[in-house]
Amino acid sequence: MPSKDVSKEETPHNLTLKYVEEITKEILGNNKITEIFQAMAIMSQKMGNLGLEVKSLKTKLTIVEGER
């Protein structure tokens, strides 16, 4: 597509969170690959959070043991 035609494409000016969410759902549809990717991303985030929590608890334990 020539660059002069790209500038003529319509871009909505109301890019609200709800609008973006609706468009995303429309684009993704029922694609199983995207559902699996989303599940993997959520699990990765939860595992990262769990890792941070364990690290925090180890630090607290070290501090408490150091006070004894």
MARPALUM-400759 format. One record per residue (C-alpha): x, y, z. Coordinates in steps of 0.1 Angstrom, whole numbers. Example, Ala and Ser with C-alpha at 12.3 -4.5 7.8 and 13.67 -1.06 7.14 Angstrom:
BEGIN
r c1=123; c2=-45; c3=78 $
r c1=137; c2=-11; c3=71 $
***
This chain:
BEGIN
r c1=0; c2=0; c3=0 $
r c1=15; c2=34; c3=-9 $
r c1=23; c2=56; c3=20 $
r c1=-1; c2=83; c3=8 $
r c1=-30; c2=58; c3=11 $
r c1=-19; c2=48; c3=47 $
r c1=-26; c2=83; c3=60 $
r c1=-61; c2=81; c3=46 $
r c1=-70; c2=51; c3=68 $
r c1=-96; c2=60; c3=94 $
r c1=-84; c2=58; c3=130 $
r c1=-110; c2=62; c3=157 $
r c1=-102; c2=90; c3=181 $
r c1=-121; c2=74; c3=210 $
r c1=-96; c2=47; c3=219 $
r c1=-112; c2=40; c3=253 $
r c1=-104; c2=9; c3=272 $
r c1=-138; c2=-6; c3=265 $
r c1=-134; c2=1; c3=227 $
r c1=-99; c2=-15; c3=227 $
r c1=-113; c2=-45; c3=246 $
r c1=-142; c2=-50; c3=222 $
r c1=-119; c2=-48; c3=192 $
r c1=-94; c2=-72; c3=207 $
r c1=-122; c2=-97; c3=214 $
r c1=-134; c2=-93; c3=179 $
r c1=-100; c2=-99; c3=164 $
r c1=-91; c2=-128; c3=187 $
r c1=-124; c2=-145; c3=183 $
r c1=-123; c2=-181; c3=193 $
r c1=-87; c2=-187; c3=183 $
r c1=-74; c2=-215; c3=205 $
r c1=-38; c2=-205; c3=200 $
r c1=-45; c2=-170; c3=215 $
r c1=-64; c2=-185; c3=244 $
r c1=-34; c2=-208; c3=252 $
r c1=-10; c2=-179; c3=249 $
r c1=-32; c2=-158; c3=272 $
r c1=-33; c2=-187; c3=297 $
r c1=5; c2=-190; c3=295 $
r c1=10; c2=-153; c3=301 $
r c1=-13; c2=-153; c3=331 $
r c1=5; c2=-184; c3=346 $
r c1=38; c2=-168; c3=339 $
r c1=27; c2=-137; c3=358 $
r c1=14; c2=-157; c3=387 $
r c1=46; c2=-177; c3=389 $
r c1=66; c2=-145; c3=389 $
r c1=45; c2=-132; c3=417 $
r c1=49; c2=-164; c3=436 $
r c1=87; c2=-162; c3=431 $
r c1=87; c2=-126; c3=445 $
r c1=66; c2=-137; c3=475 $
r c1=90; c2=-166; c3=483 $
r c1=119; c2=-143; c3=480 $
r c1=102; c2=-118; c3=503 $
r c1=95; c2=-145; c3=529 $
r c1=131; c2=-158; c3=527 $
r c1=143; c2=-122; c3=534 $
r c1=120; c2=-119; c3=564 $
r c1=132; c2=-153; c3=577 $
r c1=168; c2=-143; c3=573 $
r c1=161; c2=-110; c3=592 $
r c1=143; c2=-129; c3=621 $
r c1=170; c2=-155; c3=623 $
r c1=196; c2=-127; c3=624 $
r c1=179; c2=-111; c3=654 $
r c1=181; c2=-143; c3=674 $
***
